[in-house]
Amino acid sequence: MGNAETRPTGHVGRPFVSRFLLPLVKGGTLHVGRPLGQRAILAMVSTWRAGTRRSFTSLEDMAEEDALTELNRLRQSRVRAVLYDAITPPLDEPTLRLGVGVHNLLALGHPGLGAGLTATLAGRALERRQEQIVEATLPIADLGPPPTAEEALRRHSLLARLNEITRTEHVVEYWAGRRRYIGRTPPASLLALPRLRRVAAVSQRRAWFREIGVPACGRPLWIALHRAAPLVEAMDPTRLDPPLAWERILPVLRFPSLCRIVAGNLLELGLETASAAMIAALPRLRSSAAATPGAVGFAIKFLAHTFWLHHLYRPAEEVAATSELAALVVAAAEVEPALVWPPDVPASAPLFTGFQARLDRLAVEVRARAPEKLQAAVLVCRFAASAPAALTP
């Protein structure tokens, strides 16, 4: 995905579709300017309301209309890859709220945000400005979990490439000194006559959310975006920040069509590596205030389901006995078989026999080579099996 380009802080960012939303989905340069608020969202909702007859007064208006058409096409393609009969995701208020949430989150790192502050007050004053942006944006972006599978896909179609955003930093050295440009291209005048003026320019592209991160005050907003679009997190379980949280991804896994997509993606990423991050999040789920045996049981059954898929479609690939997934499956089968065994696989079926034989072999190896992991997994599985409701997804 392209760079997030910072614009002067006085830039209102009126062409929001073409300069921010479309490149957020398609790739390209994201233009980040002054933080946007509820008034801007209401104005855009009124402008882009379905069925509204719009009049073009400038080339910019025509570019926005073309950008909207392309944005709709790209989002429709992503949604219908999962739900073939899904309607085209509209540019509605939830979409604009999420888009503004991402825009304002990026604006927290705008190099001009602290412009005009004295050196002695710059640190705290900048933090206060960032806090004010977060306070105003959090109610906008915190939509909560998607209520339907289609709504989950609509949100994902907008934010699926969120973690691909990069920022390019340029350092220019010349005869009179050194200058740094964050998120914007150095002026041509500074790069002119490179030999005569001894100009040397170095550019570095950094992943925004993986390498640069967000300010501490921006974390509630960062988390709110993932809560509103949980497929972003579920499809990238190995991400480091924010750490994967089952509380955020469980609502979307309860939709069968999306659950299948996430499970298949784990196989593509590499089951042992991807599942390790999800299993590491189980103790956090168990210790959370909202933890229930049912939620933990559902998570374990989902991971066991991915183990079944691996057994069925990649039988030649062994799961290491020292992996977290092997320990969890063995522990779950020992504590409560219903956490592992699908109810529609009878004990007389050849599939049952083959899987049981594999599980027996794996159990011997796990007990010998990873007893600590097995014991930790047993504790989680016992909690999940502590209530009958835990066994019903």
DRENLOZA-757833 format. One line per 10 residues: number of its first residue (from 1); their letters; for each residue x, y, z of N, C-alpha, C. Coordinates in steps of 0.1 Angstrom, whole numbers, always signed. Example, Ala and Ser with C-alpha at 12.3 -4.5 7.8 and 13.67 -1.06 7.14 Angstrom:
BEGIN
1	as	+132,-57,+78,+123,-45,+78,+132,-33,+78  +128,-22,+71,+137,-11,+71,+129,+0,+79
//
This chain:
BEGIN
1	mgnaetrptg	+9,-12,+0,+0,+0,+0,+9,+12,+0  +4,+23,-5,+12,+35,-6,+13,+43,+7  +20,+54,+6,+24,+62,+18,+12,+70,+23  +12,+73,+36,+4,+83,+42,+11,+96,+41  +6,+105,+33,+12,+118,+31,+6,+128,+40  +14,+135,+47,+9,+145,+56,+8,+158,+48  -4,+165,+50,-7,+178,+44,-6,+188,+54  -5,+201,+50,-5,+212,+60,-17,+211,+69  -15,+214,+82,-26,+213,+92,-38,+221,+89  -37,+231,+80,-48,+239,+77,-56,+233,+66
11	hvgrpfvsrf	-51,+222,+60,-58,+216,+49,-70,+208,+54  -82,+212,+49,-95,+206,+54,-97,+192,+50  -92,+189,+38,-94,+175,+33,-107,+173,+27  -113,+183,+20,-127,+182,+14,-128,+170,+5  -119,+167,-5,-121,+156,-13,-117,+143,-6  -125,+139,+4,-121,+128,+13,-121,+114,+6  -130,+112,-4,-131,+99,-10,-119,+97,-19  -116,+106,-28,-105,+104,-37,-91,+105,-31  -90,+113,-20,-77,+115,-14,-74,+107,-2  -84,+100,+3,-82,+92,+15,-89,+78,+14
21	llplvkggtl	-102,+77,+12,-109,+65,+13,-105,+55,+1  -104,+61,-11,-100,+52,-22,-86,+46,-21  -76,+55,-18,-63,+49,-16,-62,+39,-4  -70,+41,+6,-70,+32,+18,-74,+18,+13  -83,+17,+3,-88,+5,-2,-79,+0,-13  -76,+8,-22,-69,+5,-35,-54,+5,-33  -49,+13,-25,-35,+15,-24,-31,+29,-31  -21,+35,-27,-17,+48,-32,-14,+57,-20  -13,+70,-23,-10,+80,-13,-22,+85,-5  -22,+83,+8,-32,+88,+16,-29,+102,+21
31	hvgrplgqra	-38,+111,+18,-35,+125,+22,-42,+128,+36  -33,+130,+45,-37,+133,+59,-36,+147,+63  -47,+153,+66,-47,+168,+70,-53,+170,+83  -60,+181,+85,-65,+185,+98,-76,+174,+102  -76,+171,+115,-86,+161,+120,-100,+165,+116  -108,+155,+113,-122,+158,+109,-131,+153,+121  -143,+160,+121,-152,+157,+132,-166,+154,+127  -176,+154,+136,-189,+150,+133,-196,+159,+123  -192,+172,+123,-198,+181,+113,-194,+177,+99  -181,+173,+97,-177,+169,+84,-184,+156,+80
41	ilamvstwra	-186,+147,+89,-192,+135,+86,-207,+137,+81  -214,+145,+89,-228,+148,+85,-229,+155,+71  -219,+164,+68,-219,+170,+55,-216,+160,+44  -207,+150,+47,-204,+140,+36,-216,+130,+35  -222,+127,+46,-234,+118,+45,-245,+124,+37  -247,+137,+39,-257,+144,+31,-253,+145,+16  -240,+147,+13,-236,+147,+0,-237,+134,-8  -233,+123,-1,-232,+110,-7,-244,+101,-4  -255,+106,+1,-267,+98,+4,-272,+92,-9  -275,+79,-8,-280,+71,-19,-292,+78,-25
51	gtrrsftsle	-292,+79,-38,-304,+85,-45,-303,+100,-46  -293,+106,-40,-292,+121,-40,-287,+125,-54  -293,+135,-60,-289,+140,-73,-278,+151,-70  -266,+148,-75,-255,+157,-72,-252,+166,-85  -249,+178,-82,-245,+187,-93,-230,+189,-93  -223,+189,-104,-209,+191,-104,-206,+206,-107  -198,+212,-98,-194,+226,-99,-180,+227,-102  -172,+217,-102,-158,+218,-104,-152,+204,-109  -140,+204,-114,-133,+192,-117,-131,+183,-105  -129,+190,-93,-127,+182,-81,-140,+174,-78
61	dmaeedalte	-152,+180,-80,-164,+172,-78,-165,+160,-87  -161,+162,-99,-162,+151,-109,-152,+140,-105  -140,+144,-100,-130,+134,-95,-135,+126,-84  -143,+133,-75,-148,+126,-63,-159,+116,-68  -167,+120,-77,-177,+110,-82,-171,+98,-88  -160,+100,-96,-153,+89,-103,-146,+80,-92  -141,+87,-82,-134,+79,-71,-145,+71,-63  -157,+76,-61,-167,+69,-54,-171,+56,-62  -172,+58,-75,-176,+46,-84,-165,+35,-83  -153,+39,-83,-142,+29,-82,-141,+23,-68
71	lnrlrqsrvr	-143,+31,-58,-144,+26,-44,-155,+16,-42  -166,+19,-47,-178,+9,-46,-174,-4,-53  -168,-3,-65,-165,-15,-73,-155,-24,-65  -144,-17,-59,-134,-25,-52,-140,-31,-39  -148,-24,-32,-154,-30,-20,-164,-41,-23  -172,-39,-34,-181,-49,-38,-174,-62,-42  -163,-61,-49,-155,-73,-52,-150,-80,-40  -146,-73,-30,-140,-79,-18,-152,-86,-10  -163,-80,-10,-174,-85,-2,-180,-98,-9  -182,-97,-22,-188,-108,-29,-179,-120,-31
81	avlydaitpp	-166,-118,-28,-157,-130,-28,-161,-139,-16  -169,-134,-6,-173,-143,+5,-188,-145,+4  -196,-134,+2,-210,-135,+1,-214,-131,-13  -217,-141,-21,-219,-138,-35,-231,-129,-38  -241,-129,-29,-253,-121,-31,-253,-108,-23  -242,-105,-17,-241,-92,-9,-243,-80,-18  -249,-70,-13,-251,-58,-21,-238,-49,-20  -237,-40,-29,-226,-31,-29,-225,-23,-16  -214,-23,-9,-213,-16,+3,-215,-1,+1  -225,+5,+7,-227,+19,+5,-217,+28,+12
91	ldeptlrlgv	-216,+40,+7,-208,+50,+15,-217,+57,+25  -220,+49,+35,-229,+54,+45,-222,+60,+57  -230,+63,+68,-224,+69,+79,-214,+60,+87  -216,+47,+89,-206,+39,+95,-193,+38,+87  -194,+38,+74,-182,+38,+66,-174,+51,+68  -181,+62,+67,-174,+75,+69,-169,+76,+83  -175,+71,+93,-170,+72,+107,-158,+64,+108  -157,+52,+102,-145,+44,+103,-133,+51,+95  -137,+57,+84,-127,+64,+76,-121,+76,+83  -130,+83,+89,-125,+95,+97,-117,+90,+109
101	gvhnllalgh	-121,+79,+115,-113,+73,+126,-99,+70,+122  -97,+64,+111,-83,+61,+106,-76,+73,+103  -83,+83,+96,-76,+95,+92,-71,+103,+105  -80,+104,+115,-76,+111,+127,-65,+104,+135  -65,+91,+134,-55,+83,+141,-41,+86,+134  -41,+87,+121,-29,+90,+114,-25,+105,+117  -35,+113,+119,-32,+127,+121,-24,+129,+134  -26,+120,+143,-18,+121,+156,-3,+122,+154  +1,+116,+143,+16,+116,+140,+20,+127,+130  +10,+136,+128,+13,+147,+118,+25,+155,+123
111	pglgagltat	+35,+157,+115,+47,+165,+120,+43,+180,+123  +32,+185,+117,+28,+199,+119,+19,+200,+131  +16,+189,+138,+6,+191,+149,+12,+199,+160  +25,+199,+162,+31,+207,+173,+36,+220,+168  +33,+224,+156,+38,+237,+151,+34,+248,+159  +43,+258,+161,+40,+270,+169,+42,+268,+184  +46,+257,+188,+48,+255,+203,+62,+258,+206  +64,+263,+218,+78,+266,+222,+84,+253,+226  +97,+253,+226,+105,+241,+229,+102,+236,+243  +101,+245,+252,+99,+240,+266,+85,+235,+269
121	lagralerrq	+75,+239,+261,+61,+234,+263,+57,+224,+252  +66,+221,+242,+62,+214,+231,+57,+200,+235  +64,+193,+244,+61,+179,+247,+47,+178,+253  +44,+184,+264,+31,+183,+270,+19,+189,+262  +22,+200,+255,+12,+207,+247,+8,+198,+235  +18,+191,+229,+15,+182,+218,+7,+170,+223  +10,+165,+235,+3,+154,+240,-12,+158,+243  -14,+170,+247,-27,+175,+250,-35,+176,+237  -29,+181,+226,-36,+182,+213,-39,+168,+209  -30,+159,+210,-34,+145,+206,-45,+139,+214
131	eqiveatlpi	-45,+142,+227,-56,+137,+236,-69,+143,+231  -69,+156,+228,-82,+162,+224,-87,+156,+211  -78,+152,+201,-82,+146,+189,-88,+132,+192  -82,+125,+201,-87,+111,+204,-101,+113,+211  -102,+122,+221,-114,+124,+228,-126,+127,+218  -123,+135,+208,-134,+138,+199,-137,+127,+189  -126,+119,+186,-128,+109,+175,-133,+96,+181  -130,+93,+193,-134,+80,+198,-149,+77,+197  -158,+86,+201,-172,+84,+199,-176,+82,+185  -169,+87,+176,-172,+86,+161,-168,+72,+157
141	adlgppptae	-156,+67,+160,-151,+55,+155,-155,+42,+162  -159,+43,+174,-163,+32,+182,-177,+27,+179  -178,+19,+168,-191,+14,+164,-195,+2,+171  -186,-5,+178,-189,-18,+184,-188,-29,+174  -190,-41,+178,-190,-53,+169,-200,-52,+158  -197,-57,+146,-207,-57,+136,-219,-66,+139  -231,-62,+136,-243,-70,+140,-246,-82,+131  -241,-81,+118,-243,-92,+108,-230,-95,+101  -230,-106,+94,-219,-110,+86,-216,-100,+75  -227,-96,+69,-226,-86,+58,-220,-73,+62
151	ealrrhslla	-224,-68,+74,-219,-56,+79,-204,-58,+83  -201,-69,+88,-186,-72,+91,-178,-71,+78  -183,-77,+67,-176,-77,+55,-175,-63,+49  -186,-55,+51,-185,-41,+46,-174,-33,+53  -173,-35,+66,-163,-27,+73,-149,-33,+69  -148,-46,+67,-135,-51,+64,-131,-47,+50  -141,-45,+41,-137,-41,+27,-131,-27,+27  -133,-19,+38,-127,-6,+39,-114,-7,+46  -113,-15,+56,-101,-15,+64,-91,-27,+63  -94,-35,+53,-86,-47,+52,-71,-45,+50
161	rlneitrteh	-67,-33,+44,-53,-31,+42,-47,-21,+52  -54,-20,+63,-50,-10,+73,-35,-12,+77  -31,-24,+78,-17,-27,+83,-7,-25,+73  -11,-22,+60,-1,-20,+50,+3,-5,+48  -3,+4,+56,+0,+18,+55,+15,+20,+59  +22,+28,+51,+36,+31,+54,+37,+46,+54  +49,+50,+60,+52,+64,+60,+67,+65,+55  +69,+74,+46,+83,+76,+40,+89,+88,+47  +101,+86,+52,+109,+97,+58,+121,+100,+49  +123,+113,+46,+134,+117,+38,+144,+125,+46
171	vveywagrrr	+157,+122,+45,+167,+130,+51,+176,+136,+40  +177,+149,+39,+185,+156,+29,+196,+163,+35  +208,+159,+31,+220,+166,+36,+226,+174,+24  +230,+187,+27,+235,+195,+16,+246,+205,+23  +251,+213,+15,+263,+221,+20,+260,+229,+32  +247,+234,+34,+243,+243,+45,+238,+235,+57  +236,+222,+56,+231,+215,+68,+223,+203,+64  +213,+200,+72,+205,+188,+71,+191,+191,+74  +182,+185,+66,+167,+186,+68,+160,+173,+67  +150,+172,+75,+142,+159,+75,+127,+162,+71
181	yigrtppasl	+122,+154,+63,+108,+155,+58,+101,+142,+61  +91,+144,+69,+83,+132,+73,+70,+132,+66  +68,+121,+58,+55,+119,+51,+53,+129,+39  +63,+136,+35,+62,+145,+24,+75,+146,+16  +74,+149,+3,+85,+149,-5,+93,+162,-3  +106,+161,-3,+115,+173,-2,+112,+182,-14  +113,+195,-12,+110,+204,-24,+121,+203,-34  +117,+205,-47,+127,+203,-58,+138,+213,-57  +136,+225,-51,+147,+235,-50,+158,+230,-41  +154,+222,-31,+164,+217,-22,+173,+206,-28
191	lalprlrrva	+167,+199,-38,+174,+188,-44,+182,+192,-57  +180,+205,-61,+186,+210,-73,+201,+211,-72  +208,+209,-83,+223,+211,-84,+230,+202,-74  +227,+189,-74,+232,+180,-63,+248,+180,-62  +255,+181,-74,+269,+181,-73,+275,+194,-67  +270,+205,-72,+275,+218,-68,+271,+220,-53  +260,+216,-49,+255,+219,-35,+258,+207,-26  +264,+197,-31,+267,+185,-23,+255,+179,-16  +244,+176,-25,+232,+171,-19,+232,+156,-19  +228,+151,-8,+226,+136,-6,+213,+134,+1
201	avsqrrawfr	+204,+126,-6,+191,+123,+0,+189,+108,+3  +184,+105,+15,+182,+91,+19,+167,+90,+23  +160,+80,+17,+146,+78,+20,+144,+64,+27  +135,+64,+36,+132,+52,+43,+117,+50,+45  +112,+39,+41,+98,+36,+42,+96,+27,+54  +86,+31,+63,+84,+23,+75,+69,+20,+76  +66,+8,+80,+52,+4,+82,+47,+12,+94  +36,+19,+92,+31,+29,+102,+28,+22,+115  +19,+12,+114,+14,+6,+127,+23,-5,+132  +31,-10,+124,+40,-21,+129,+53,-15,+134
211	eigvpacgrp	+58,-4,+128,+71,+1,+132,+70,+14,+140  +62,+23,+135,+60,+36,+141,+51,+36,+153  +40,+29,+151,+30,+28,+162,+22,+40,+164  +13,+41,+174,+5,+52,+177,+9,+57,+191  +6,+70,+194,+9,+75,+207,+1,+68,+218  +5,+68,+230,-2,+61,+241,-16,+66,+242  -19,+78,+240,-32,+83,+242,-41,+79,+230  -35,+74,+219,-43,+70,+208,-47,+55,+208  -42,+48,+218,-45,+34,+218,-60,+30,+220  -68,+38,+228,-83,+35,+228,-89,+36,+214
221	lwialhraap	-85,+46,+206,-90,+47,+193,-85,+36,+184  -73,+32,+185,-67,+21,+177,-75,+8,+180  -78,+6,+193,-85,-6,+197,-100,-6,+192  -106,+6,+193,-120,+8,+188,-121,+4,+174  -112,+8,+166,-112,+4,+151,-112,-11,+149  -104,-18,+157,-103,-32,+156,-116,-39,+162  -122,-33,+172,-134,-38,+177,-146,-36,+167  -145,-26,+159,-156,-23,+149,-154,-32,+137  -141,-35,+134,-138,-43,+122,-130,-55,+126  -135,-65,+133,-127,-76,+138,-121,-85,+128
231	lveamdptrl	-126,-85,+116,-120,-94,+106,-105,-89,+103  -102,-76,+104,-89,-71,+102,-79,-79,+111  -83,-80,+124,-75,-87,+134,-75,-102,+132  -87,-108,+129,-88,-122,+128,-80,-127,+116  -79,-119,+106,-71,-124,+94,-56,-121,+95  -52,-115,+106,-38,-112,+108,-34,-115,+122  -35,-128,+126,-34,-131,+141,-20,-129,+146  -10,-129,+137,+4,-128,+142,+9,-114,+144  +0,-104,+142,+3,-90,+144,+8,-88,+159  +16,-78,+161,+21,-76,+174,+13,-65,+181
241	dpplaweril	+7,-56,+174,+0,-45,+181,-12,-41,+173  -24,-41,+180,-26,-46,+193,-26,-61,+194  -22,-66,+206,-21,-81,+207,-35,-86,+204  -36,-98,+198,-49,-104,+194,-57,-106,+207  -70,-103,+206,-79,-104,+217,-91,-112,+212  -94,-123,+219,-106,-131,+215,-119,-124,+217  -119,-115,+227,-131,-107,+230,-135,-99,+217  -126,-95,+209,-129,-87,+197,-132,-96,+185  -126,-107,+184,-128,-115,+172,-139,-126,+173  -143,-130,+186,-153,-140,+187,-166,-136,+181
251	pvlrfpslcr	-171,-123,+182,-184,-120,+176,-184,-123,+161  -173,-121,+154,-173,-123,+139,-171,-138,+136  -165,-145,+145,-163,-160,+143,-176,-167,+144  -186,-161,+150,-199,-168,+152,-207,-168,+140  -203,-161,+129,-210,-161,+116,-203,-173,+108  -210,-184,+105,-203,-195,+98,-195,-192,+86  -200,-183,+77,-193,-180,+65,-180,-173,+68  -180,-164,+78,-167,-157,+81,-158,-166,+89  -164,-175,+97,-155,-184,+105,-147,-193,+95  -154,-198,+84,-147,-206,+74,-136,-198,+68
261	ivagnllelg	-138,-186,+65,-128,-177,+58,-116,-176,+68  -118,-173,+80,-107,-171,+90,-99,-185,+92  -106,-196,+93,-100,-209,+95,-91,-212,+83  -96,-210,+71,-88,-212,+59,-76,-204,+58  -78,-191,+62,-66,-182,+62,-55,-187,+72  -59,-193,+83,-49,-198,+92,-40,-209,+85  -47,-217,+77,-39,-227,+70,-29,-221,+60  -34,-211,+54,-25,-204,+44,-14,-197,+51  -16,-191,+62,-5,-184,+69,+5,-194,+75  +1,-206,+78,+9,-216,+85,+3,-219,+98
271	letasaamia	-3,-230,+100,-12,-233,+111,-5,-232,+124  +7,-237,+126,+14,-237,+139,+17,-222,+143  +22,-214,+134,+26,-201,+137,+14,-192,+140  +4,-193,+131,-8,-185,+133,-16,-189,+145  -17,-202,+148,-25,-206,+159,-18,-203,+172  -5,-202,+172,+3,-200,+184,-1,-186,+190  -3,-176,+181,-7,-163,+186,-21,-163,+192  -30,-171,+186,-44,-172,+191,-44,-180,+204  -36,-190,+205,-36,-198,+218,-30,-189,+229  -20,-181,+226,-14,-172,+236,-24,-163,+241
281	alprlrssaa	-34,-160,+234,-44,-150,+238,-55,-157,+247  -55,-170,+247,-66,-177,+255,-65,-173,+270  -53,-174,+277,-53,-170,+291,-58,-156,+293  -55,-146,+284,-60,-133,+285,-75,-133,+284  -81,-141,+276,-96,-142,+275,-101,-148,+288  -95,-158,+293,-99,-164,+305,-99,-155,+317  -89,-146,+318,-87,-137,+329,-95,-124,+327  -101,-122,+316,-108,-109,+314,-121,-109,+322  -126,-97,+324,-138,-95,+332,-150,-101,+326  -151,-102,+312,-162,-107,+305,-161,-122,+302
291	atpgavgfai	-150,-129,+307,-148,-143,+304,-159,-152,+309  -163,-161,+300,-173,-172,+304,-167,-185,+298  -171,-196,+304,-167,-209,+299,-172,-211,+284  -183,-205,+281,-188,-206,+267,-179,-200,+257  -174,-188,+261,-165,-180,+252,-152,-188,+250  -146,-192,+261,-134,-200,+260,-135,-213,+253  -147,-219,+255,-149,-232,+248,-151,-230,+233  -158,-219,+229,-159,-217,+215,-146,-214,+209  -137,-207,+215,-124,-204,+210,-116,-217,+208  -117,-226,+218,-109,-239,+217,-115,-248,+206
301	kflahtfwlh	-128,-248,+205,-134,-256,+194,-131,-250,+180  -129,-237,+179,-125,-231,+166,-111,-236,+163  -102,-236,+172,-88,-240,+170,-88,-255,+167  -96,-263,+174,-97,-277,+171,-102,-280,+157  -111,-271,+152,-116,-272,+139,-105,-270,+129  -96,-260,+131,-85,-258,+122,-76,-270,+122  -74,-277,+133,-66,-289,+134,-73,-300,+125  -86,-301,+126,-93,-310,+117,-90,-307,+102  -91,-295,+99,-89,-291,+85,-75,-295,+80  -66,-292,+89,-52,-296,+86,-51,-311,+84
311	hlyrpaeeva	-57,-319,+92,-57,-333,+91,-63,-338,+78  -74,-331,+74,-81,-336,+62,-75,-332,+49  -69,-320,+49,-65,-314,+36,-49,-314,+35  -42,-315,+46,-28,-315,+45,-22,-327,+54  -27,-339,+51,-23,-350,+60,-8,-353,+60  -1,-349,+50,+14,-352,+49,+21,-342,+58  +16,-331,+62,+23,-322,+71,+20,-325,+85  +30,-328,+93,+28,-331,+107,+28,-318,+115  +20,-318,+126,+20,-307,+135,+30,-311,+146  +40,-302,+149,+50,-305,+159,+45,-308,+172
321	atselaalvv	+50,-318,+179,+45,-321,+193,+48,-310,+203  +58,-301,+199,+62,-291,+209,+53,-278,+206  +44,-278,+197,+36,-266,+193,+25,-264,+203  +21,-252,+205,+10,-249,+213,-3,-255,+209  -5,-257,+196,-17,-263,+190,-18,-277,+194  -7,-285,+193,-7,-299,+197,-11,-301,+211  -5,-292,+220,-8,-293,+234,-22,-290,+237  -28,-280,+230,-42,-277,+233,-51,-288,+228  -49,-293,+217,-58,-304,+212,-57,-316,+220  -46,-320,+224,-44,-332,+233,-51,-329,+247
331	aaaevepalv	-49,-317,+252,-55,-314,+265,-70,-313,+264  -75,-308,+253,-90,-307,+251,-96,-321,+250  -90,-330,+243,-95,-343,+241,-95,-351,+254  -85,-347,+263,-84,-354,+276,-94,-349,+286  -96,-335,+286,-105,-329,+295,-120,-331,+291  -123,-328,+279,-137,-329,+274,-137,-331,+259  -139,-344,+255,-138,-347,+240,-147,-338,+232  -158,-333,+237,-167,-325,+229,-160,-312,+224  -150,-308,+231,-142,-296,+226,-135,-299,+213  -132,-312,+210,-124,-315,+198,-132,-322,+188
341	wppdvpasap	-141,-331,+192,-148,-340,+183,-161,-334,+178  -163,-332,+164,-175,-327,+159,-187,-337,+162  -199,-332,+165,-210,-341,+168,-214,-350,+156  -211,-346,+144,-215,-354,+133,-205,-364,+128  -195,-367,+136,-185,-377,+132,-187,-389,+141  -194,-400,+137,-196,-411,+145,-184,-419,+148  -183,-426,+159,-171,-434,+163,-168,-445,+154  -178,-449,+146,-177,-460,+136,-171,-456,+123  -170,-443,+121,-165,-438,+108,-150,-439,+106  -145,-442,+94,-131,-443,+92,-124,-430,+96
351	lftgfqarld	-131,-419,+94,-125,-406,+97,-122,-405,+112  -131,-410,+120,-129,-410,+134,-117,-418,+138  -116,-430,+132,-105,-439,+135,-92,-433,+132  -91,-427,+120,-78,-421,+115,-74,-409,+124  -84,-401,+128,-80,-389,+136,-76,-393,+150  -84,-403,+155,-80,-408,+169,-66,-414,+169  -63,-421,+159,-49,-427,+159,-38,-416,+158  -41,-406,+151,-32,-395,+150,-31,-388,+164  -42,-386,+170,-43,-379,+183,-36,-387,+194  -37,-400,+193,-30,-409,+203,-15,-408,+201
361	rlavevrara	-10,-408,+189,+4,-407,+187,+9,-393,+192  +1,-383,+189,+5,-369,+192,+5,-368,+208  -4,-374,+214,-5,-373,+229,+7,-378,+236  +13,-389,+231,+25,-395,+237,+36,-386,+235  +38,-380,+223,+49,-371,+221,+48,-358,+229  +35,-353,+230,+33,-340,+238,+37,-342,+252  +32,-353,+258,+35,-356,+272,+50,-357,+275  +57,-362,+265,+72,-365,+267,+80,-352,+264  +75,-344,+254,+84,-333,+250,+79,-319,+254  +66,-318,+257,+61,-304,+261,+51,-305,+273
371	peklqaavlv	+55,-311,+284,+46,-312,+295,+41,-299,+301  +50,-289,+301,+46,-276,+307,+34,-270,+298  +36,-271,+285,+25,-265,+276,+12,-273,+278  +14,-286,+280,+2,-295,+281,-5,-291,+294  +2,-289,+305,-4,-285,+318,-12,-272,+317  -5,-262,+310,-12,-249,+309,-25,-250,+300  -24,-259,+290,-36,-260,+282,-47,-268,+289  -43,-277,+298,-53,-284,+306,-61,-274,+315  -55,-265,+321,-61,-255,+329,-72,-247,+321  -68,-243,+309,-77,-235,+301,-89,-244,+297
381	crfaasapaa	-86,-256,+293,-97,-265,+289,-107,-269,+301  -101,-270,+313,-110,-273,+324,-119,-261,+327  -114,-249,+325,-123,-237,+326,-134,-238,+316  -131,-241,+304,-141,-241,+293,-151,-252,+295  -147,-263,+301,-156,-274,+304,-164,-273,+317  -162,-262,+324,-168,-261,+337,-183,-258,+337  -189,-256,+325,-203,-254,+324,-208,-261,+311  -220,-267,+311,-225,-273,+299,-226,-264,+287  -229,-251,+290,-231,-241,+279,-218,-239,+271  -207,-243,+278,-194,-241,+271,-193,-250,+259
391	ltp	-200,-260,+258,-199,-270,+247,-208,-267,+235  -216,-257,+236,-225,-253,+226,-220,-240,+219  -216,-240,+207,-211,-227,+201,-223,-218,+198
//
